[in-house]
Every structure is written in C-alpha cells, then in structure tokens.
Amino acid sequence: MQLLLVDDEERFLSTTSKFLTQKGLKVFTATSGADALEILMKEDK
C-alpha cells in the first residue's frame, strides 16, 4: 500500500513517515499541494 502525506510541518512528516514505513507502507511526503501533485503525476505512470 502507498500513502501520500501532505503537511507544511516537516517534523510531523518525518516522524509519521518513519512510523508508517515501519508498519510496511510505502510513504511519500510533500510540504505543499504543488509538491503533492508533482509526486502524484510522477508515481501514476
């Protein structure tokens, strides 16, 4: 399973991403909506 986390607080993204990765998820992080859209477009191929 893949998950995209979007938040402007990098500390939250880092901590949450590490936790979810340990649970077996593939986690992508973005600090803005524009960054999230870029990730979605890149990973959707």
PDB file of N, CA, C, O and CB in Angstrom:
ATOM      1  N   MET A   1       0.846  -1.175   0.000  1.00  0.00           N
ATOM      2  CA  MET A   1       0.000   0.000   0.000  1.00  0.00           C
ATOM      3  C   MET A   1       0.890   1.236   0.000  1.00  0.00           C
ATOM      4  O   MET A   1       1.956   1.251   0.615  1.00  0.00           O
ATOM      5  CB  MET A   1      -0.962   0.000   1.219  1.00  0.00           C
ATOM      6  N   GLN A   2       0.437   2.265  -0.696  1.00  0.00           N
ATOM      7  CA  GLN A   2       1.153   3.527  -0.772  1.00  0.00           C
ATOM      8  C   GLN A   2       0.320   4.636  -0.151  1.00  0.00           C
ATOM      9  O   GLN A   2      -0.910   4.617  -0.189  1.00  0.00           O
ATOM     10  CB  GLN A   2       1.504   3.866  -2.226  1.00  0.00           C
ATOM     11  N   LEU A   3       1.029   5.604   0.422  1.00  0.00           N
ATOM     12  CA  LEU A   3       0.356   6.706   1.087  1.00  0.00           C
ATOM     13  C   LEU A   3       1.113   7.996   0.809  1.00  0.00           C
ATOM     14  O   LEU A   3       2.343   8.021   0.839  1.00  0.00           O
ATOM     15  CB  LEU A   3       0.242   6.450   2.606  1.00  0.00           C
ATOM     16  N   LEU A   4       0.376   9.064   0.539  1.00  0.00           N
ATOM     17  CA  LEU A   4       0.975  10.375   0.340  1.00  0.00           C
ATOM     18  C   LEU A   4       0.550  11.273   1.497  1.00  0.00           C
ATOM     19  O   LEU A   4      -0.637  11.530   1.698  1.00  0.00           O
ATOM     20  CB  LEU A   4       0.558  10.989  -1.037  1.00  0.00           C
ATOM     21  N   LEU A   5       1.529  11.738   2.244  1.00  0.00           N
ATOM     22  CA  LEU A   5       1.280  12.664   3.357  1.00  0.00           C
ATOM     23  C   LEU A   5       1.629  14.077   2.906  1.00  0.00           C
ATOM     24  O   LEU A   5       2.696  14.310   2.338  1.00  0.00           O
ATOM     25  CB  LEU A   5       2.110  12.265   4.626  1.00  0.00           C
ATOM     26  N   VAL A   6       0.734  15.007   3.158  1.00  0.00           N
ATOM     27  CA  VAL A   6       0.974  16.401   2.790  1.00  0.00           C
ATOM     28  C   VAL A   6       0.762  17.263   4.026  1.00  0.00           C
ATOM     29  O   VAL A   6      -0.315  17.266   4.622  1.00  0.00           O
ATOM     30  CB  VAL A   6       0.036  16.854   1.619  1.00  0.00           C
ATOM     31  N   ASP A   7       1.802  17.990   4.397  1.00  0.00           N
ATOM     32  CA  ASP A   7       1.719  18.892   5.549  1.00  0.00           C
ATOM     33  C   ASP A   7       2.878  19.876   5.456  1.00  0.00           C
ATOM     34  O   ASP A   7       3.934  19.546   4.916  1.00  0.00           O
ATOM     35  CB  ASP A   7       1.755  18.098   6.909  1.00  0.00           C
ATOM     36  N   ASP A   8       2.687  21.068   5.975  1.00  0.00           N
ATOM     37  CA  ASP A   8       3.759  22.062   5.912  1.00  0.00           C
ATOM     38  C   ASP A   8       4.751  21.940   7.067  1.00  0.00           C
ATOM     39  O   ASP A   8       5.727  22.688   7.122  1.00  0.00           O
ATOM     40  CB  ASP A   8       3.167  23.450   5.903  1.00  0.00           C
ATOM     41  N   GLU A   9       4.516  21.021   7.975  1.00  0.00           N
ATOM     42  CA  GLU A   9       5.439  20.805   9.093  1.00  0.00           C
ATOM     43  C   GLU A   9       6.305  19.578   8.816  1.00  0.00           C
ATOM     44  O   GLU A   9       5.848  18.440   8.923  1.00  0.00           O
ATOM     45  CB  GLU A   9       4.659  20.632  10.429  1.00  0.00           C
ATOM     46  N   GLU A  10       7.559  19.829   8.460  1.00  0.00           N
ATOM     47  CA  GLU A  10       8.457  18.746   8.077  1.00  0.00           C
ATOM     48  C   GLU A  10       8.710  17.762   9.218  1.00  0.00           C
ATOM     49  O   GLU A  10       8.900  16.569   8.978  1.00  0.00           O
ATOM     50  CB  GLU A  10       9.770  19.317   7.598  1.00  0.00           C
ATOM     51  N   ARG A  11       8.714  18.246  10.433  1.00  0.00           N
ATOM     52  CA  ARG A  11       8.933  17.363  11.587  1.00  0.00           C
ATOM     53  C   ARG A  11       7.808  16.319  11.692  1.00  0.00           C
ATOM     54  O   ARG A  11       8.065  15.142  11.942  1.00  0.00           O
ATOM     55  CB  ARG A  11       9.019  18.195  12.898  1.00  0.00           C
ATOM     56  N   PHE A  12       6.580  16.760  11.501  1.00  0.00           N
ATOM     57  CA  PHE A  12       5.436  15.852  11.513  1.00  0.00           C
ATOM     58  C   PHE A  12       5.558  14.827  10.384  1.00  0.00           C
ATOM     59  O   PHE A  12       5.346  13.633  10.596  1.00  0.00           O
ATOM     60  CB  PHE A  12       4.116  16.643  11.381  1.00  0.00           C
ATOM     61  N   LEU A  13       5.902  15.303   9.181  1.00  0.00           N
ATOM     62  CA  LEU A  13       6.047  14.400   8.047  1.00  0.00           C
ATOM     63  C   LEU A  13       7.119  13.349   8.300  1.00  0.00           C
ATOM     64  O   LEU A  13       6.922  12.169   8.007  1.00  0.00           O
ATOM     65  CB  LEU A  13       6.378  15.185   6.791  1.00  0.00           C
ATOM     66  N   SER A  14       8.231  13.773   8.834  1.00  0.00           N
ATOM     67  CA  SER A  14       9.329  12.847   9.096  1.00  0.00           C
ATOM     68  C   SER A  14       8.943  11.778  10.108  1.00  0.00           C
ATOM     69  O   SER A  14       9.147  10.588   9.870  1.00  0.00           O
ATOM     70  CB  SER A  14      10.546  13.605   9.590  1.00  0.00           C
ATOM     71  N   THR A  15       8.394  12.197  11.220  1.00  0.00           N
ATOM     72  CA  THR A  15       8.015  11.261  12.282  1.00  0.00           C
ATOM     73  C   THR A  15       6.933  10.295  11.810  1.00  0.00           C
ATOM     74  O   THR A  15       7.040   9.087  12.019  1.00  0.00           O
ATOM     75  CB  THR A  15       7.530  12.026  13.518  1.00  0.00           C
ATOM     76  N   THR A  16       5.904  10.823  11.181  1.00  0.00           N
ATOM     77  CA  THR A  16       4.795   9.994  10.723  1.00  0.00           C
ATOM     78  C   THR A  16       5.242   9.045   9.616  1.00  0.00           C
ATOM     79  O   THR A  16       4.834   7.884   9.584  1.00  0.00           O
ATOM     80  CB  THR A  16       3.643  10.872  10.232  1.00  0.00           C
ATOM     81  N   SER A  17       6.069   9.536   8.720  1.00  0.00           N
ATOM     82  CA  SER A  17       6.575   8.715   7.628  1.00  0.00           C
ATOM     83  C   SER A  17       7.393   7.538   8.156  1.00  0.00           C
ATOM     84  O   SER A  17       7.231   6.409   7.691  1.00  0.00           O
ATOM     85  CB  SER A  17       7.422   9.561   6.678  1.00  0.00           C
ATOM     86  N   LYS A  18       8.258   7.794   9.112  1.00  0.00           N
ATOM     87  CA  LYS A  18       9.068   6.716   9.699  1.00  0.00           C
ATOM     88  C   LYS A  18       8.180   5.663  10.345  1.00  0.00           C
ATOM     89  O   LYS A  18       8.404   4.466  10.165  1.00  0.00           O
ATOM     90  CB  LYS A  18      10.054   7.283  10.737  1.00  0.00           C
ATOM     91  N   PHE A  19       7.188   6.093  11.087  1.00  0.00           N
ATOM     92  CA  PHE A  19       6.278   5.168  11.761  1.00  0.00           C
ATOM     93  C   PHE A  19       5.530   4.299  10.745  1.00  0.00           C
ATOM     94  O   PHE A  19       5.467   3.079  10.892  1.00  0.00           O
ATOM     95  CB  PHE A  19       5.278   5.944  12.636  1.00  0.00           C
ATOM     96  N   LEU A  20       4.970   4.931   9.725  1.00  0.00           N
ATOM     97  CA  LEU A  20       4.185   4.192   8.734  1.00  0.00           C
ATOM     98  C   LEU A  20       5.059   3.270   7.877  1.00  0.00           C
ATOM     99  O   LEU A  20       4.622   2.191   7.475  1.00  0.00           O
ATOM    100  CB  LEU A  20       3.429   5.168   7.837  1.00  0.00           C
ATOM    101  N   THR A  21       6.283   3.696   7.603  1.00  0.00           N
ATOM    102  CA  THR A  21       7.210   2.843   6.861  1.00  0.00           C
ATOM    103  C   THR A  21       7.526   1.581   7.663  1.00  0.00           C
ATOM    104  O   THR A  21       7.612   0.490   7.098  1.00  0.00           O
ATOM    105  CB  THR A  21       8.510   3.610   6.530  1.00  0.00           C
ATOM    106  N   GLN A  22       7.699   1.725   8.962  1.00  0.00           N
ATOM    107  CA  GLN A  22       7.946   0.570   9.823  1.00  0.00           C
ATOM    108  C   GLN A  22       6.759  -0.384   9.831  1.00  0.00           C
ATOM    109  O   GLN A  22       6.923  -1.578  10.082  1.00  0.00           O
ATOM    110  CB  GLN A  22       8.256   1.027  11.245  1.00  0.00           C
ATOM    111  N   LYS A  23       5.578   0.129   9.562  1.00  0.00           N
ATOM    112  CA  LYS A  23       4.361  -0.694   9.507  1.00  0.00           C
ATOM    113  C   LYS A  23       4.161  -1.334   8.130  1.00  0.00           C
ATOM    114  O   LYS A  23       3.184  -2.051   7.914  1.00  0.00           O
ATOM    115  CB  LYS A  23       3.137   0.154   9.864  1.00  0.00           C
ATOM    116  N   GLY A  24       5.085  -1.077   7.199  1.00  0.00           N
ATOM    117  CA  GLY A  24       5.040  -1.723   5.898  1.00  0.00           C
ATOM    118  C   GLY A  24       4.454  -0.923   4.759  1.00  0.00           C
ATOM    119  O   GLY A  24       4.253  -1.460   3.670  1.00  0.00           O
ATOM    120  N   LEU A  25       4.172   0.355   4.986  1.00  0.00           N
ATOM    121  CA  LEU A  25       3.617   1.196   3.934  1.00  0.00           C
ATOM    122  C   LEU A  25       4.730   1.891   3.151  1.00  0.00           C
ATOM    123  O   LEU A  25       5.788   2.195   3.701  1.00  0.00           O
ATOM    124  CB  LEU A  25       2.659   2.234   4.529  1.00  0.00           C
ATOM    125  N   LYS A  26       4.486   2.134   1.888  1.00  0.00           N
ATOM    126  CA  LYS A  26       5.382   2.971   1.089  1.00  0.00           C
ATOM    127  C   LYS A  26       4.845   4.390   1.214  1.00  0.00           C
ATOM    128  O   LYS A  26       3.721   4.670   0.797  1.00  0.00           O
ATOM    129  CB  LYS A  26       5.461   2.495  -0.434  1.00  0.00           C
ATOM    130  N   VAL A  27       5.642   5.281   1.783  1.00  0.00           N
ATOM    131  CA  VAL A  27       5.172   6.624   2.121  1.00  0.00           C
ATOM    132  C   VAL A  27       5.905   7.681   1.297  1.00  0.00           C
ATOM    133  O   VAL A  27       7.132   7.687   1.203  1.00  0.00           O
ATOM    134  CB  VAL A  27       5.361   6.896   3.621  1.00  0.00           C
ATOM    135  N   PHE A  28       5.122   8.562   0.711  1.00  0.00           N
ATOM    136  CA  PHE A  28       5.644   9.741   0.030  1.00  0.00           C
ATOM    137  C   PHE A  28       5.233  10.948   0.862  1.00  0.00           C
ATOM    138  O   PHE A  28       4.164  10.954   1.472  1.00  0.00           O
ATOM    139  CB  PHE A  28       5.113   9.849  -1.457  1.00  0.00           C
ATOM    140  N   THR A  29       6.081  11.963   0.885  1.00  0.00           N
ATOM    141  CA  THR A  29       5.753  13.161   1.650  1.00  0.00           C
ATOM    142  C   THR A  29       5.898  14.402   0.771  1.00  0.00           C
ATOM    143  O   THR A  29       6.736  14.454  -0.129  1.00  0.00           O
ATOM    144  CB  THR A  29       6.653  13.273   2.897  1.00  0.00           C
ATOM    145  N   ALA A  30       5.070  15.385   1.055  1.00  0.00           N
ATOM    146  CA  ALA A  30       5.120  16.666   0.357  1.00  0.00           C
ATOM    147  C   ALA A  30       4.782  17.771   1.353  1.00  0.00           C
ATOM    148  O   ALA A  30       3.978  17.587   2.266  1.00  0.00           O
ATOM    149  CB  ALA A  30       4.139  16.688  -0.861  1.00  0.00           C
ATOM    150  N   THR A  31       5.414  18.916   1.153  1.00  0.00           N
ATOM    151  CA  THR A  31       5.173  20.038   2.065  1.00  0.00           C
ATOM    152  C   THR A  31       4.219  21.073   1.478  1.00  0.00           C
ATOM    153  O   THR A  31       3.932  22.089   2.111  1.00  0.00           O
ATOM    154  CB  THR A  31       6.485  20.705   2.422  1.00  0.00           C
ATOM    155  N   SER A  32       3.730  20.814   0.267  1.00  0.00           N
ATOM    156  CA  SER A  32       2.757  21.734  -0.344  1.00  0.00           C
ATOM    157  C   SER A  32       1.872  20.969  -1.316  1.00  0.00           C
ATOM    158  O   SER A  32       2.181  19.846  -1.715  1.00  0.00           O
ATOM    159  CB  SER A  32       3.478  22.906  -1.073  1.00  0.00           C
ATOM    160  N   GLY A  33       0.783  21.590  -1.682  1.00  0.00           N
ATOM    161  CA  GLY A  33      -0.113  20.987  -2.654  1.00  0.00           C
ATOM    162  C   GLY A  33       0.563  20.789  -4.006  1.00  0.00           C
ATOM    163  O   GLY A  33       0.362  19.771  -4.668  1.00  0.00           O
ATOM    164  N   ALA A  34       1.367  21.774  -4.407  1.00  0.00           N
ATOM    165  CA  ALA A  34       2.065  21.686  -5.692  1.00  0.00           C
ATOM    166  C   ALA A  34       3.036  20.500  -5.693  1.00  0.00           C
ATOM    167  O   ALA A  34       3.128  19.762  -6.674  1.00  0.00           O
ATOM    168  CB  ALA A  34       2.825  23.004  -5.988  1.00  0.00           C
ATOM    169  N   ASP A  35       3.754  20.329  -4.588  1.00  0.00           N
ATOM    170  CA  ASP A  35       4.678  19.190  -4.474  1.00  0.00           C
ATOM    171  C   ASP A  35       3.915  17.869  -4.503  1.00  0.00           C
ATOM    172  O   ASP A  35       4.369  16.897  -5.109  1.00  0.00           O
ATOM    173  CB  ASP A  35       5.507  19.293  -3.177  1.00  0.00           C
ATOM    174  N   ALA A  36       2.766  17.837  -3.852  1.00  0.00           N
ATOM    175  CA  ALA A  36       1.950  16.623  -3.828  1.00  0.00           C
ATOM    176  C   ALA A  36       1.484  16.263  -5.236  1.00  0.00           C
ATOM    177  O   ALA A  36       1.512  15.093  -5.619  1.00  0.00           O
ATOM    178  CB  ALA A  36       0.738  16.805  -2.895  1.00  0.00           C
ATOM    179  N   LEU A  37       1.059  17.256  -6.001  1.00  0.00           N
ATOM    180  CA  LEU A  37       0.620  16.994  -7.376  1.00  0.00           C
ATOM    181  C   LEU A  37       1.759  16.463  -8.233  1.00  0.00           C
ATOM    182  O   LEU A  37       1.555  15.574  -9.059  1.00  0.00           O
ATOM    183  CB  LEU A  37       0.050  18.263  -8.003  1.00  0.00           C
ATOM    184  N   GLU A  38       2.953  17.003  -8.040  1.00  0.00           N
ATOM    185  CA  GLU A  38       4.124  16.513  -8.775  1.00  0.00           C
ATOM    186  C   GLU A  38       4.379  15.041  -8.468  1.00  0.00           C
ATOM    187  O   GLU A  38       4.636  14.250  -9.375  1.00  0.00           O
ATOM    188  CB  GLU A  38       5.370  17.349  -8.427  1.00  0.00           C
ATOM    189  N   ILE A  39       4.310  14.682  -7.211  1.00  0.00           N
ATOM    190  CA  ILE A  39       4.516  13.292  -6.800  1.00  0.00           C
ATOM    191  C   ILE A  39       3.449  12.394  -7.409  1.00  0.00           C
ATOM    192  O   ILE A  39       3.758  11.320  -7.925  1.00  0.00           O
ATOM    193  CB  ILE A  39       4.503  13.172  -5.266  1.00  0.00           C
ATOM    194  N   LEU A  40       2.206  12.825  -7.352  1.00  0.00           N
ATOM    195  CA  LEU A  40       1.116  12.035  -7.918  1.00  0.00           C
ATOM    196  C   LEU A  40       1.308  11.818  -9.427  1.00  0.00           C
ATOM    197  O   LEU A  40       1.098  10.712  -9.924  1.00  0.00           O
ATOM    198  CB  LEU A  40      -0.229  12.725  -7.650  1.00  0.00           C
ATOM    199  N   MET A  41       1.692  12.837 -10.129  1.00  0.00           N
ATOM    200  CA  MET A  41       1.896  12.717 -11.566  1.00  0.00           C
ATOM    201  C   MET A  41       3.072  11.792 -11.882  1.00  0.00           C
ATOM    202  O   MET A  41       3.017  11.004 -12.826  1.00  0.00           O
ATOM    203  CB  MET A  41       2.130  14.098 -12.184  1.00  0.00           C
ATOM    204  N   LYS A  42       4.117  11.893 -11.096  1.00  0.00           N
ATOM    205  CA  LYS A  42       5.307  11.066 -11.306  1.00  0.00           C
ATOM    206  C   LYS A  42       5.027   9.599 -10.985  1.00  0.00           C
ATOM    207  O   LYS A  42       5.444   8.713 -11.731  1.00  0.00           O
ATOM    208  CB  LYS A  42       6.469  11.579 -10.446  1.00  0.00           C
ATOM    209  N   GLU A  43       4.338   9.339  -9.902  1.00  0.00           N
ATOM    210  CA  GLU A  43       4.100   7.975  -9.446  1.00  0.00           C
ATOM    211  C   GLU A  43       2.935   7.297 -10.167  1.00  0.00           C
ATOM    212  O   GLU A  43       2.793   6.077 -10.086  1.00  0.00           O
ATOM    213  CB  GLU A  43       3.843   7.977  -7.965  1.00  0.00           C
ATOM    214  N   ASP A  44       2.111   8.055 -10.861  1.00  0.00           N
ATOM    215  CA  ASP A  44       0.957   7.488 -11.541  1.00  0.00           C
ATOM    216  C   ASP A  44       1.332   6.802 -12.845  1.00  0.00           C
ATOM    217  O   ASP A  44       0.493   6.128 -13.443  1.00  0.00           O
ATOM    218  CB  ASP A  44      -0.060   8.564 -11.808  1.00  0.00           C
ATOM    219  N   LYS A  45       2.545   6.953 -13.291  1.00  0.00           N
ATOM    220  CA  LYS A  45       2.977   6.373 -14.573  1.00  0.00           C
ATOM    221  C   LYS A  45       3.264   4.914 -14.471  1.00  0.00           C
ATOM    222  O   LYS A  45       3.637   4.287 -15.462  1.00  0.00           O
ATOM    223  CB  LYS A  45       4.193   7.072 -15.086  1.00  0.00           C
TER     224      LYS A  45
END
